[in-house]
Amino acid sequence: MTVLSVRLDEDLEEQLSLIMKKKKLQDKSALIRQMLAKSMEKEIIDLLCDEVQMKKISAWKAAEIAKISLSQFLHELAQREIYTTDEKNLLEDIQFVRNQSESDS
């Protein structure tokens, strides 16, 4: 595990203290790690959705990078009204599903 030092301004410290108090937590570092992981997951999905929208990668590849299921990633795209309907990406997605089915058998 890497050690990282971060300085919090007064507002962030107050917000962190409030969360810890309301959740009855003692370990500030564990809470910050949990919040950072959640934020990074969202940021990665945001970036990958943008790449899919710009047709730089297919939905299945983005799902693989994000370490979520294709179904979950397609749901994320639908929520953002990003549709992957070109033939190349559709064929890649179908091939991915076929490969998953074969490996599950």
Phi and psi in degrees as a GROMACS rama.xvg file:
@    title "Ramachandran Plot"
@    xaxis  label "Phi"
@    yaxis  label "Psi"
@TYPE xy
-88.6606  142.446  THR-2
-96.0427  133.116  VAL-3
-133.452  128.634  LEU-4
-98.1908  135.552  SER-5
-133.803  136.26  VAL-6
-97.5563  128.937  ARG-7
-103.319  135.174  LEU-8
-74.273  172.24  ASP-9
-58.7842  -41.767  GLU-10
-63.4927  -46.0334  ASP-11
-63.7514  -39.7718  LEU-12
-62.3664  -41.5894  GLU-13
-63.9174  -43.8285  GLU-14
-63.5197  -42.7072  GLN-15
-62.3329  -43.7291  LEU-16
-62.6613  -40.0709  SER-17
-62.8866  -46.2202  LEU-18
-59.9538  -46.3145  ILE-19
-62.6011  -41.1286  MET-20
-65.7294  -47.1673  LYS-21
-65.7663  -35.274  LYS-22
-90.4333  -1.13879  LYS-23
54.6877  51.3461  LYS-24
-106.023  154.56  LEU-25
-115  -31.2337  GLN-26
-92.3162  97.7291  ASP-27
-62.76  -41.5431  LYS-28
-62.5061  -42.3077  SER-29
-63.9734  -41.1547  ALA-30
-63.678  -44.5163  LEU-31
-64.1724  -40.6077  ILE-32
-60.8071  -43.704  ARG-33
-62.9808  -44.9172  GLN-34
-66.791  -38.4805  MET-35
-65.786  -42.9256  LEU-36
-61.0871  -44.2231  ALA-37
-64.0825  -42.5123  LYS-38
-66.3008  -40.815  SER-39
-66.3331  -39.9067  MET-40
-59.8026  -44.9538  GLU-41
-63.8408  -42.9718  LYS-42
-63.3834  -41.9205  GLU-43
-63.3151  -44.3947  ILE-44
-63.576  -40.9191  ILE-45
-58.0709  -48.1288  ASP-46
-62.7595  -42.1357  LEU-47
-69.1939  -36.2269  LEU-48
-61.5661  -41.3757  CYS-49
-62.0587  -41.6201  ASP-50
-66.731  -37.9223  GLU-51
-65.4448  -43.2288  VAL-52
-60.6838  -37.3689  GLN-53
-83.1708  2.68057  MET-54
61.6344  32.8603  LYS-55
-82.3949  -31.234  LYS-56
-141.696  162.155  ILE-57
-86.5093  166.08  SER-58
-62.1526  -42.0539  ALA-59
-65.3231  -37.2516  TRP-60
-67.0534  -41.2938  LYS-61
-62.399  -42.0692  ALA-62
-61.8997  -41.3194  ALA-63
-62.1165  -44.8841  GLU-64
-64.3963  -41.6964  ILE-65
-74.7631  -11.3523  ALA-66
61.5261  42.4752  LYS-67
-130.08  166.976  ILE-68
-70.9262  157.515  SER-69
-59.9045  -40.2766  LEU-70
-58.9406  -45.1967  SER-71
-62.7933  -41.394  GLN-72
-68.6968  -40.4195  PHE-73
-62.4611  -35.3343  LEU-74
-62.7564  -43.6937  HIS-75
-59.0265  -44.3703  GLU-76
-63.0556  -43.4728  LEU-77
-62.7609  -39.3908  ALA-78
-61.4414  -30.8145  GLN-79
-93.5198  3.63786  ARG-80
57.0438  42.7262  GLU-81
-108.572  120.303  ILE-82
-115.813  134.29  TYR-83
-107.027  84.6919  THR-84
-111.971  1.15049  THR-85
-73.0174  155.472  ASP-86
-61.5143  -43.0708  GLU-87
-58.8857  -50.1571  LYS-88
-67.0516  -37.0164  ASN-89
-63.182  -43.2983  LEU-90
-64.6579  -39.5577  LEU-91
-63.5574  -41.4568  GLU-92
-64.3841  -41.6585  ASP-93
-63.5553  -43.4202  ILE-94
-62.2455  -40.0182  GLN-95
-60.9462  -46.357  PHE-96
-63.5323  -40.9081  VAL-97
-62.25  -44.4133  ARG-98
-63.3054  -39.3317  ASN-99
-63.7897  -41.8221  GLN-100
-63.262  -41.9742  SER-101
-66.005  -39.4961  GLU-102
-75.0977  -23.3827  SER-103
-77.9303  -19.6476  ASP-104
